[in-house]
């Protein structure tokens, strides 16, 4: 009896997970990457970049890496101002 109940519970959980995974894919996310350099093209590490969402005013802050590169991940689509 225990094995049968366990099998039913496992099947229900597997079905719930299978149906929940496609729903997660419905959220739109994007990323933005680039490189900060001086006028001569030399990379600028340690530069703080702030992305401000114009629609809701939320901000994300990131610091450039050793080669001046940056990557904003998981951004909601929209219009942003960068400073």
PEGIMO-V587389 format. One record per helix or strand of 2 or more residues. SS is the DSSP state (alpha for helix, beta for strand). FROM is the first residue (numbers start at 0). LEN is the number of residues. Records with the same first field share a line. If there is no record, write none. Layout:
SS=FROM-LEN / FROM-LEN
//
This chain:
alpha=1-23
beta=29-6 / 47-6 / 58-5 / 68-7 / 79-3
//
